[in-house]
Amino acid sequence: MKYLIGTDIGTSGTKSIIMDTNGKLIASDLQEYDVLTPKALWAEQWPGVWLDAAKRSVKNAAEKAGVDKKDIKGLCISGLYGGSGIPLDKNMEPVRPCMIWMDRRAADQEQWVKENIDGEKLARITHNGTDPYYGYIKILWIRDNEPANWAKIKLFLPPNAYVIYKLTGRVAIDYSSAGNIGGIFDMNTRYWSYELMDDMGIPRSMMPRDIVTSDTVVGGLTFDAAAELGLCEDTPVCAGGVDCGVASFGLGVFEPGEYVAAIGTSMCAAFIHDRPLKAENLIEWPYVIRSRHLSYSFGGGATAGAVVKWFRDNFAELEKAEEAGGGKNAYYVLDKQAKKIPAGSSGLIVLPFFMGERSPVWDTNAKGVIFGLSLAHTKAHIYRAFLEAVAYSLRHTMESTGEYLGEYILLAGGVTKSRLWRQIFADVTGYAAVCPVNDVEANLGDVMLAGLGTGLLTLEDIKRWQVLGDKILPNPEIHQKYNEYYKLYHSVYQDLKKDMELISAI
């Protein structure tokens, strides 16, 4: 039997899995870490953390699998949206931490782009807009605020490409990662827009020359890397892509028309298409397969799973302590309590904007809000309201596509572990929800891409893999109730929008 490894570098952890070429999960390993948030709206990470976690997770997964390393025939690495990308010097060493997708410090640079770059030209070339979320805006922040660092930078690489470079010695960037940088990538030619780079003062040499498909074998493991990982030298390593797109591929999205919500620390709710999409305020980049023809347009909460984790960490200390002592998982206990609470959490609305908000809201000043509290509310009410808030955010993104979405939505990520949360998504959106059978998230897509890139699998082979479970149907009566709460979700934000700007200024 032959085996493939899929590694995903996430915002809060890196996970590797090993599967055989029949699609059977053999072993997995997760290495966790934290994001650096030295100031409000800042979010960054030193790339060495990602590299070390990737090495440990691959090595541990291989050891757990207990298979002959000669039978491990390929590896593919996806990663979080690395925002600016990792700024590297002439020796390919990091100049400063990488400003990741969550970082929203570059409001002044967004305003500079609006004032100095033709917005119609930007949209026509890149199919994207302006916001501190985008990598090109973050790059401008480094240029404007850290001239000493700027002078040292030779190249920007996203997290997955950086780790691949460290393992193979080869430099390349996949189409999805290149497109997600935003305003300097031409979605029409599927290459860098040197015109816009020149307009913004970003040297052409700072972007990798080679843009490749996600299943491309960038190179083989070096002797040293293979020794560290416990694998064979020259084991092929494929380019991978942005984790949410790779997760969509892992869910079996091979053609236009599917709607996918990948919910981890953040949420990427996406629609795959092969023609211009009549959508407002969404992000667009090349999809991870047929990258020169298919596009991935998405929006979604900047802090989806993150706000639920924040609630657990700050208000469920007893549940966490019981879990640490061998009790049930804290999320399971919170879910059990929240299941007893009626839809709408007895009049609570949460705005999940804990790090500003990206598409389709696009508001750096947006703040988290718990609206409607009374003495009758309990921790269970508030927890359920947090789960509902993320579902409202998904519905907002879905409505922004302006497209027919089919009969169901595909859900991936941490949400799949919670039956309650899956039902809430179905009831809020009015669409049936379908989740993968195995909790492998982007890693499954990585394995599939590794199989395609090494020639061990064909697309027809992959299509035969059973990856999805049963549909969770919405309750029509509860959906109607949620419609009223969803209207309030929007109106509360609009009513507080100016006050959010004021408190940000203060």
ABEGO torsion letter per residue (X at the ends): XBBBBBBBBBAABBBBBBBBAAGBBABBBBBBBBBBBABBGBBBBBAAAAAAAAAAAAAAAAAAAGBBAAABABBBBBBBBAEAEBBBBAAGBBABBBBBAABAAAAAAAAAAAAABBAAAAAAAAGBBBBAABAAAAAAAAAAABAAAAAABABBBBAAAAAAAAAAGBBBBBAAAAAAAEAABBAAAGBBBAAAAAAAGBBAAABBABBBBAABBABBBBAAAAAAAGBBBGBBBBAEBBAAAAAAAAAGBABBGBBBBBBBABBBBBBBBABBBBBBGBBBBBBABGAAABBBBBBEBABBAAAAAAAAAAAAAAAAAAAAAGBBBAAAAAAAAAAABBBGGGGBBBBABAAEBBOAAGBAABBBBBBGBBAABBAAAAAAAAAAAAAAAAAAAAAAAGBBAEABBBBBEAAAABAAAAAAAAAAAGBBBBBBABBAEAAAAAAAAAAAAAGABBAAAAAABBABBBBBBBBAAAAAAAAAAAAAAAAAAAAAAAAAAAAAAX
